[in-house]
Amino acid sequence: MFVKEKLLVVIYHMSTKQKTPLKYEDVYVNSFKKYPNDFQLRGYPAYPDTELMSKKIYDLRKNGALQVHRKFITITEKGKTAAEKIIQSRTKYPDKDTTSKTIGRDIINQIDRIKKTEVFQLFADDKKDQIVDTDFFAYLGTTVRTERTDFKARIKTIQDVIEIIKANDEYKLIVNLHSYLFDKFKDLIKTKLSIGYPRRGHE
């Protein structure tokens, strides 16, 4: 496994035992105990490299595998599915470092969530003119107040979902909705990812 994958697996196992968000410090300690050679501080093998782990946690957050708030870590459905695939892959194929793209639990949950949104119904009913920016945020599973990093992570998560289901005719409507929304709100996305999206009086 890659270092980032090892960290995700550690967080996954910790999360199965503890339902509340995980403390950074606990993740550091458990990761170092489990994989000392990967997470030791260079030149000081008795100590964990917290800076390295912080960077990997940030990468996992950007990919939508983790949510981080005030130094507490929560693994997402996407993260859980990824960790389970890594574990299964290592069990069946010890020398393989990648996993195949399949429709896992996290993908199904995202599809079900999207189908329950108002924007999905509006698009299905050909009422595109009624779709506004708040509908787009709802489609992503965010709000106008979502932090830039989490917003970027949600975009990555949804794009990964679309990439996996785009060849399946069963989900054609969702794929078309995705394309429409990302084209319609491309300027909003650019603004949100650069300087943040300003609050509006009607929120």
C-alpha positions in Angstrom: 0.0 0.0 0.0 1.0 3.6 -0.5 1.5 5.8 2.6 -1.7 7.7 2.0 -3.6 4.4 1.7 -2.1 3.1 4.9 -3.2 6.2 6.7 -6.8 5.9 5.3 -7.0 2.3 6.4 -5.9 3.2 9.9 -8.5 5.9 10.1 -11.1 3.5 8.8 -10.3 0.9 11.5 -10.3 3.6 14.1 -13.7 4.8 12.9 -15.3 1.4 13.1 -14.5 1.3 16.8 -15.3 5.0 17.6 -18.4 6.6 16.1 -17.4 10.2 17.1 -14.9 12.2 15.1 -11.3 11.3 15.6 -8.6 13.5 17.2 -5.6 14.4 15.0 -3.3 13.2 17.8 -5.0 9.8 18.1 -4.6 9.3 14.3 -0.9 10.3 14.5 -0.3 7.8 17.4 -2.2 4.9 15.9 -0.7 5.4 12.4 2.8 5.5 13.8 2.2 2.4 15.9 0.8 0.5 13.0 3.4 1.6 10.3 6.4 3.0 12.2 8.7 2.7 9.1 6.3 4.8 7.0 5.4 7.5 9.6 8.6 7.9 11.6 10.3 11.3 11.7 13.4 11.3 9.5 16.5 10.9 11.7 14.4 10.2 14.8 12.8 6.8 14.4 11.3 6.9 17.9 9.0 9.8 16.9 6.2 10.2 14.5 6.4 12.6 11.5 3.2 14.6 12.2 3.9 17.0 9.4 3.9 14.2 6.9 0.6 12.8 8.3 -1.0 16.2 8.2 -0.2 16.6 4.5 -1.6 13.1 3.8 -4.8 13.9 5.8 -5.1 17.1 3.7 -4.8 15.1 0.5 -7.4 12.7 1.6 -9.7 15.6 2.6 -9.2 17.1 -0.9 -10.2 13.8 -2.5 -13.4 13.7 -0.4 -12.3 10.7 1.7 -12.2 12.7 4.9 -13.9 15.7 6.5 -11.8 17.8 8.9 -13.3 20.3 11.3 -11.3 22.0 14.2 -8.7 19.2 14.2 -11.2 16.4 14.3 -11.4 13.9 11.5 -14.4 12.1 10.1 -14.2 9.5 7.4 -16.8 9.9 4.6 -18.7 7.2 2.8 -16.3 7.6 -0.1 -13.4 7.1 2.3 -14.9 4.0 3.9 -15.5 2.4 0.5 -12.0 3.3 -0.7 -10.5 1.8 2.5 -12.6 -1.4 2.2 -11.4 -1.8 -1.4 -7.8 -1.3 -0.4 -8.2 -3.9 2.4 -10.0 -6.4 0.0 -7.4 -5.8 -2.7 -4.5 -6.4 -0.3 -6.1 -9.6 0.9 -6.7 -11.0 -2.6 -3.7 -9.5 -4.4 -0.9 -8.7 -1.9 1.3 -7.1 -4.6 -1.4 -4.9 -6.2 -1.5 -1.2 -5.3 -4.6 -0.2 -7.1 -8.3 -1.1 -7.0 -10.8 -1.2 -9.7 -13.6 1.3 -10.1 -16.9 -0.3 -9.2 -20.3 0.9 -8.0 -19.8 0.7 -4.3 -21.8 1.7 -1.3 -20.6 5.3 -1.4 -21.6 5.7 -5.1 -25.1 4.2 -4.5 -25.6 6.6 -1.5 -24.6 9.6 -3.6 -27.0 8.5 -6.4 -29.9 8.1 -3.9 -29.1 11.5 -2.4 -29.1 13.2 -5.8 -32.4 11.6 -6.8 -34.0 13.1 -3.7 -32.9 16.7 -4.5 -35.3 19.3 -5.9 -32.9 20.0 -8.7 -33.1 16.5 -9.9 -36.8 16.6 -10.1 -36.8 20.0 -11.8 -34.4 18.7 -14.4 -36.4 15.5 -14.9 -39.5 17.7 -15.4 -37.7 19.9 -17.9 -38.0 22.9 -15.7 -34.4 24.0 -16.1 -35.3 27.7 -16.0 -36.3 27.3 -12.3 -32.9 25.9 -11.3 -30.8 28.4 -9.2 -27.5 28.4 -7.4 -28.8 27.0 -4.2 -30.0 24.0 -6.2 -26.5 23.5 -7.4 -25.1 23.6 -3.9 -27.7 21.0 -2.9 -26.7 18.8 -5.8 -23.2 18.8 -4.5 -24.3 18.2 -1.0 -22.9 21.6 0.2 -24.2 25.0 1.1 -23.1 28.5 0.2 -21.2 28.6 3.5 -19.2 25.4 2.8 -15.4 26.1 3.1 -13.4 26.2 -0.1 -11.5 23.0 0.6 -14.6 21.0 1.5 -16.4 22.5 -1.6 -13.5 21.3 -3.8 -13.6 17.9 -2.2 -17.3 17.6 -2.9 -16.8 18.5 -6.5 -14.1 15.8 -6.7 -16.4 13.3 -5.0 -19.3 14.0 -7.4 -17.1 13.9 -10.4 -15.7 10.5 -9.4 -19.3 9.3 -9.1 -20.1 10.5 -12.6 -17.0 9.0 -14.0 -18.0 5.6 -12.7 -21.7 5.7 -13.8 -21.4 7.6 -17.0 -21.4 4.5 -19.2 -24.5 3.1 -17.5 -27.7 4.1 -19.3 -29.6 3.6 -16.0 -28.0 6.8 -14.7 -28.1 8.8 -17.9 -30.4 11.5 -16.4 -28.0 12.1 -13.5 -25.0 12.3 -15.9 -26.9 14.8 -18.1 -27.9 16.8 -15.0 -24.3 16.9 -13.9 -23.1 18.3 -17.3 -25.9 20.9 -17.3 -25.2 22.2 -13.8 -21.4 22.3 -14.2 -21.8 24.3 -17.4 -24.5 26.6 -16.0 -22.6 27.4 -12.8 -19.1 27.3 -14.1 -18.5 30.9 -13.1 -19.8 30.2 -9.6 -17.5 27.3 -9.3 -14.5 29.4 -10.4 -15.4 32.1 -7.8 -16.0 29.6 -5.0 -12.7 27.9 -5.6 -10.7 31.1 -5.9 -11.9 33.7 -3.4 -15.0 32.0 -1.9 -18.7 32.6 -2.7 -20.1 35.8 -1.0 -23.1 35.6 1.2 -26.4 36.7 -0.2 -29.2 38.6 1.5 -31.8 35.9 0.8 -29.8 33.1 2.6 
